């Protein structure tokens, strides 16, 4: 349970941080809206878990797994500006997708313990991606 609380706090801190030039760049690129939707889905999944609404959990996990990204042109511009390793970024996206699909499957069979485990894995993957890329965005802006 402590792991889940720590993960939730990490996600909320990411979403509540004051705007900076890095976030402005994310907004211009279309990623800000995508990330806000993903964070909202994660929060609503947590609520669904608490009230044992497994259909809600499953639907939101599917939304995360197949979330739309920003327009391709905007995505490419951001990745070039930030000198991201596109393959690594794609691997993070794929890992998050797989974890969301795992959560969706656990919710479909209404296994509360498995749902909690899969939610924690998904939240951990989201946080790992934030840790990897958020600082790169900030360091780019400081240059």
N, C-alpha and C positions, 0 to 999 in steps of 0.2 A: 504494500500500500504506500510506503514511503517513496518508492520509485515512481509510482503514478503521480503522487503529489508533486514531486520534484520536476517531473516532465511537464505537468500542467503549468506549473509556475514558469518554467522556461518558455513555453509557448505564449503565455500571457505577457510576459516581459517583452518578448519580441514584438507582439502586436501592440503593446501600449507605450513603447519607447517613443520619445519625442521625435518629430520629423527632423531630418537632417538632409544635407545635400545628397547623401546616398539614397535616402528614401525618395527624394525628388527624382533622381535618376531612375529608380525603380518604377515610379509612377509614370514617367515619360515612356518607359519601355513596355508598359502594360503589365509588369509583374506585380505591382502593388495590389491591383484589384484581384489578381489571381490568388496572391498570398492571403489577402483579407478573407476571401471566400473559403479558402482552405482552413484558416484558423476558425472561422465561424462554423464550418462543418465539424471540426474537431470538438468545439465546445458543445455543439448540439448532439454529437455522438455521446459525449460524456453524460449529458442530461438523459439521453435515451437509455444509457446503461443504468443510470440511477433509478429510472422509473420502469426498467425492464421492458422498454418498447424496442424489441429486437428488429421489427420491421424498419423503424426509423434508423436504427444503427446500421442495418444492412444497406438501406438506400443511400445514406450519407457516405458510408464507406465506398460504395460504388461510385458516388459523385467524386470522391477524392481520387479513386483509382483512374477514372477517365476524365479528369478535369480538363477543360480547355486551357490551352496556353495562350500567351499573347500572339499577335500576328507574327508570322515567320520573319518578316523583314525587321520588325522591332526586336525580336529575340536575337537575331544575328548581329544587329548593331550593338546591343548591350554586351553580348559575349565578346565581340571584338574589342569594344572600348575597355572592358575589364580584363582582357587577356585571359579569359577563363579557359580551362581545359574542357572543351565541349564534351569529350568522352566521359570525363569524370562527372560532369554535371548531369549527363544523360543517365549514368549509372545510379546517381542519387535518385533521380526521378523514377527509374525502373524499380529500385528498392522500395521506395514509398508506394508505388503502384502494387507491388507484390504483397506488401504488408497490409495495405487497404483491402486487397482481395481476400487475404487470410482472415481479416476481421469480418468481412462480409460473409464468408463461409461459416465462421463461428456463430455469427448472429442468426444465420439461417437455421441452424440446428438448436438455437436458443440455449447454448451452453455458456452460462454466466462466467464460470471460471476461465474458459477458453477465450471468451469475449474480452475479459479484463486483460488477459495475457496478450492477446493480439492488439488491443488498443495501446497497451504500454509499448509494444514493439513498434507500432506505427508512430506513436509520439516520439519515441527515441530516434527513429529514422528521420523524422521531420527536424528534430533538434540537431542531429548530426549535420544535416544539410545547412541549416541556419548557421551553425558554428563554422562550417567550412567556407561558406560564401559571404556571410554578412561582413566579416572582417575584411575580406578582399574588396568588397564594395566600399567600405569605409576607407581603406588604405588608398584606393584609387582616387577618392575625392580629396584626400589630404595632400596629394602630390601637386 
